[in-house]
Structures are given as structure tokens and as C-alpha cells.
Amino acid sequence: MAKLKEIEARGILNTMTYVSDSAGCGHIRCILPNTLISSWKYKELAFNFLHAPIFISQKDYYNHFSFVKFQRSATKDQLTIIKWFIDNVQNQTSTGVIYESDDNLMIIPESNFAHDYYVKNKPNIEQMLRIVDGITVSTGYLKKVYMKYNKNISVVKNRLCRFLWGDVNVRESFENVGDRVRILYPASQNHFSCRKDKPGGDVGPELMEFIKKTTDKYEWVFIGGIPQELQGEVKEGKVTYLSWVNILQYPAYLKSIPADIAIAPLEINDFNRAKSNLKMLEYSVCGLPAVYTNIDPYKFAKNKADTEEYFIHLIEMLASNVELRKKSWQHDYNVVKSDLYLEDSKKSWINDHLKIFNKVIK
């Protein structure tokens, strides 16, 4: 473990994060939190949390940095960069090195478009995990996965930024927003198979067939991604598809779409077990009761199903019972509200990083 620079009580805590993606995980886990933390002051301590997609290879640049974080690095070139940093910067400046991941990169499903990329780069990732000072992850399950490579791991929970999401939408009524019950599923294309020989992804065959059979009964709304099996229904106007928006616009966009129920199906596998409860946070802020797969991210949700048959049963229960919708949303909101907003947990977020180096701000 590197000897981290002492944190001066009246100084500035400087860090740098090198993000490998800025559309999803990199934004939610790094860019947005860095921006928020850098506008905050704790007692006499200020924060300068920077982020960049391109590595800066000037040694002197890091003289005042406490730690550098590499988000979701995978390639051989990125491994070379981390090695160079450890050999040429860390050994002279005591700047800490963290690897950041919020997915189980060791077992990407074959239906996922990134499967081949991570299989190819798995040896590089394994080596990175071993040589850094520690790892930050989003869940306890993911921590267990990566303990094989590095024992020094800290869980930094996913939270929403209030400055983007606004206050919780506490609905006055849970009556139908339209003539039919509107069921919402915002999900990236990663949740659906990109391969015609492997259909389904997180929406299994039974649920897929149920959606197709109930387009007259329910209004199904997909945002961002759409299963290839439903392309025909979209063209015929039987299923509503709304395209993805910029990640900074997404919170207000999602909250603006009136719906009665939301769903979060997940295929039962070790990749999905490592996911966070981000959907549950988002649905709770939007005031949406939801049905979830009974898997680690959603183990505390009210409506969770072990099978697709029971998942469908829960959808129909919520669709027919307005009072149950209200109770379901209230239950889920109570579960997540203490960890809902990053603004309320800034000190914890910082300390969850500093724990890697056996330090905290008090």
C-alpha cells in the first residue's frame, strides 16, 4: 500500500480520475460526483477532484495529488499507463492509485455487445487489479468478486445527484395516468441481446411473450433500448419506444414521463448479481412503484420475483390495485431514502475512497 500524502486540515484534497467512458458508469460514478465534491467545502478543507479521458504523462503534474483513480481501464495500453504511473510517479510522490469498477468485468454475458472486448482484455484487467493500491466498487457482491485479486477494496455506493434529479416526486394520486396502465422500462441496449442467435438478455421469453400479448391491455413504454423481438410491435405502434437522451438531460426527462408502473427485469447471473440498485433509486425519485427480479440489487424491494411467471403476476397485481401501487412505492422509497442523494453523503463518499489508504476526514 502506498503512503498517501498527508491531508492538511486547511488544505486542498487534490485527485484525478481517468475515465474510460463518459456516457454511463464514468459519468455516474466519477464525473458527476467529482463535480459536486469540488463545489463543496468541509470545515477548512477544500476539494479539487478532476477528471479527464486522456492520460497526462508529465511527472511534475502530480506533485500535489493525493490519489489518482483509473475507471474501468481494460486495454494493454491502459495497463502500460498504470505501470508507468506506479514506477515513475507514485514511487516519488506517494500518490495513491485506485482502480474503479461498478460491473463484474470478469463475466460479461455473451448477449452483451461488450462481451468479446472484456474477454480479450481480461488478463490486462486482472493485472491492473493486482498492482493498484486498492479498488472502489459499487456493491458488496462486487467486492467479493474482486477480493481474489486485491484485498484492499472499498464500497462506494451509487447515489443520485439532487442537483440533476430534483426532489422526490411524491404523487398525490396513483390512479392511472391514461386510459390504459402505462408500464415503463428505461434501459440501455446492454439489457437486450445484440445477437440474433441469443435473444432475450434481461427480458426472458415468458415476459417477452406477455408483453406482446398485452399491448392492447397495457401501454408498454421502452426508453433507450428495445429488444429485437419487439421491433415489429414498435413499427406497428403497439409498443412505445422513446429514444435515449443525453445523460445530463435524462433525470428530468425520466421524471417528465407519466407512468403507472416501472419494471426492472434482470437475468439471474453473476454479472447482474454485482449490479447496484440504481434503478430502484431512480424509480423512487420518480414516484414509481415497480416490479424487480429477486436478485442482489433489489433484495429489499417490496415487489420482487424469482421467476418470470411471478414477475408477470406482480405486474398484474400492481396494474389492478391502486392502493398497492402507493404502498409499494412508499416501501421502496423508505428502503433507499437514507442513501438516495450524494449531496447528503459527500463526506461518506470521500471517506470511502480514503479508506483504501487507511485514512478518513473527521
N, C-alpha and C positions, 0 to 999 in steps of 0.2 A: 504494500500500500504506500502510495506517495505521501510525503509530508506536505500537507496542504498549507499554503500561506496563511499566516495568522490573520484573522478577521478583526480589523480595527473597529472598536465600538463607535467611533465617529468618522469612519472612513467610507469607502465605496466598495461594495462587493461586485467585482467585475467577472463576467463569464461570457463565453462564446459557445453557440450551438451551430454545428454544421448540419443542415437539414438535407436529407436525400429526397424528400418530397414536400411540396408546399400546398398540395390540394386537399389532403385529408389529415393523416396522422401527424405529419410535420407541423401543420397549422394548429391543430387542436392541442397537441402535446407540447409544442415548442414555441412557435411564433406568437400565438395569442397570449400564452402565459408570460413569455418574455416581455411583450409589450406592456402588459398590465403591471407586472412586478417593477418594471423600470419607471413607472409613474408613481411609485409608492415609496414612502419613507418610513422606516421603523425606528423610533427613538431618534438617535443621531446617526443611524446607518442608512445610507442611500444605496441604490442598486442600479447597475448598468449591465443588463442582460441582453447581449447582442445575438444576432443570428445571421447566417449567410449560407448560400448554396455552394460557393466556391471557396476552397481552402486558401488561406493566406499563409505563405511559406516564409515569411520574414521572422526570424527568431526573436528579435527585439520587440516585436509587436505584442508578445505575450508576457512581457515583464510584470505587468500588473494584474494578470488574470489569476483568479483562484482555481477555476477549473474550466475545461473545455469538454463539450458534450458532442458525440457523434450519433446522429439519429438515423437508425435503420441502414447503416452502411453495409455493403454486401460485396462489392467487387474487389478484384485483386488490386486495382489502383487505390481504392479506399483503404484496403489493408496496408498497402505501402505507405500511405499518408499517415496512418495511425502509428505505424512503426517508426517512421521518421520523426514524428512529433515526440514520441516517448524518448527516443535516442538523443534528439538534438535540442529539444525544448524542455521537456519535463525534468530531465536529469540536471539541468542548470537552473531552473526556475521554481521547482516544486509545484508546478501547475498540474492539478489533478486531471485525470482522463476518465470520462464516463461514456458507456455505450447505452443508448436509449432505444427501447423497442416496446411496442404495445401489441405485437402479434407473435404467435408461435411460428417463427420463421423456419423451424425445423421440420414442419409437417404441413405444408400448404396443400389443400385439396387439389386433386387432379383437374377438377372442373374450373378452378380459378385460373384466370389468364396469367397470373404471375408464378404459377407452379414451376414451369421449366426454369425460369430465371433464378428462383431461390434454390432449386435442386442443384443447379450448376454452381451456384456461389456458396453453398452450404459450408464447404471446407474453409473458405475465407471468413465467414461469419463466426464459425467455431473458434478460429484462431483469434479473431478480434475479442470475442467474449473472454478468452483466457488471459489476454495480455493487458486489458484495461484495469484500472483500479477498482471499478465496480460497474454495476448495471442498474439502470432505473427501468421499471416495468409498471404496467397499469393494474395488474391484479396479482393476488396471492397464488393463483394457479400458475400463472406465467413465471412467477418467481421460482416455483418448484421445478418447472421445466428447465430453466437456465442454471439452476444450482449445480447441475452436472459440470458446468464449465467455469463457474466463478461463484464462490460462496458469499461474496460481498454484494448483495442485491437489496435495493430499497424499492418499496411500492409507492409510486406517486400516482394517486388516483386521478382518473379523468373527471373533470368538473366543467360546468358551463360558465361562460363569461357573462355576467349580468349586463355589461355594457352593450352586448350584442343581442342577448336573448330577452332582456327586459324582465319585468316582474312576472310571477306565475299567473297564468290565465285561470282565475277562479271563476268557473262558469256559474251563472245564476240558474241555468236550466240544462238538463242533459237530454231534453227531448230531441227528436230527430231534427237535423238541420235542413233536411229536404224531404221530398216525398218518400224516398227510399232511404234505408240506413246506409250511410256512407262510411266505407271501410278504407282506411288509409294505410299505405305501406311505402314509406320513403326509404330507399335502399340503393346503394351503388350497384353497378353491374357486377361487381365481385360476388354478390349474393346469388347470382344466377349463372348457370353454366355457360361458358363461352364455346363449348364444344357440342356439336350435334350428336356425337356418339355418346355423350354423357349428359343427358338432360337433367333438369331439376335444380341442382345446387341446394339452397336452403329451403326451397319450396318443393316438397316431395310430391309424388304422383297423386296421392289421395287428396291433398289440399288443392293441387292444381286442378284436378277434375271437379272438385267442389266449387272453385272459383268459376270455372267455365259453365257449370250447370246453374249458377245462381246470379248470372248477370242481369236477369230481369227483376230478381228479388232485392239484390243489394247493388249499390253503386261502388264498384271497386276502383280505387284511385292509386296508381303507382307513380312515384316520383323518382326521377333519376335513372333507375334501371328498370328493365322489363324482361321477364322470362321469354325466351324464344318461343315457348309453347303458347304464349298469349299474343303473339304478333298479329294473328288473324283477327282476334277479338278487338284489338286496338284499331285495326284498319276498318272494321265494321262498326266502330263506335260503341261496342258493347262494354269495353273496359276503357277507363280514362287514363291516359298517360300524360304526365306533366314533366317536361324536361328539367334537367338539373340546372342549378343556378350557382353563381359564384359563392364560395364558402362564407364570405362576409355577408352576403345577402340571404343566405339560407335560413338563419334563425327567424328573421321577420317574415320571410316567405312561407316557412312551415306554419308559423303561428297564424298567418292570414288565411289559411285554407280551412274552411269549416268542415268538420268531420264528426262522426259519432263514436267511432271505434278505431283503434290502430292495432296493427299486428306486428309481431317480431318473431317469425319462424326461424329456427336455426337447425341445420343438420347436426345430429349428435356425433361429434368427433372431437379429437383433441385440439384441433385448431380453434374451433368455436368455444370449447371449454375455457380457453385462455382469454377470450374477449371480455371487455368491460361492460358495464350496464348503461352505456351511453344512450341507447335507445330509450331506456326507462327514464333517464334524466330528461331527455327531450320531450317525451310524451307527457311527463308530469308537468313540465313548464307549460306545455300547450293545453293542459286541462283535458287530456285524452285518456279514457280508460283503455286498457289494452290486453291483448292475449299474447302470451310468450311461450316459447318452448321451455320445458323444465330442464334447464342446463345452468351451469355455474353462474353466468352473468345475471340470471333472472331468478335465482333460487328463493329470493324473498318477495317476489311479486305475488299478488293475490291470485291472478288467473294464469296458471302455468300448466302445460300439458306434456305428458310423457310420450303420447302417440299423436299422430295426425288425426285419428278419429276423435280423440278427446279435445284436441285443438279446435276442430270444427264444432264440437259440442259447445265449447266455451264461447265461440263466436256467436252461435245461435242464442245462447243464454243472454249474452250482453245485448244482442240485437232486439230481443223481445222484452227486456226488463230494464226500464229507465232507471229505477232505483238502484239496481245492481251496478249500473254504469257509474253512478255517483259514488257508491261505496267502494268500488274498485279503484277509481281514481284517487279517492281520499286515502285509501290504504297504501297505494304505491307512492303517493306524494309523501306520506308520513315516513315511509322507509328511506327515501332518498334526501329529504329536505335538509338534514344536517350536513350533507356533503354535496349539495346541489351547485352552489356558486363558488367559483375560485376567489372572488372578491372577499368572501368570508373566511377563506382558508389560506391566505397568502403566506403567513408565517409557517404554517404546516408544509406548504408546497416547497418553500425554500429549505426548511429543515430536513425534509425527506430526501433532498439532494445532498445536503451536508452530512447526513448520517453515513454516507459512503465513506467519509473521511473521519468518522467518529467525532463530529463537531455539530453544534447547533447554535442558533442565536437565541438568547434567553429574553 
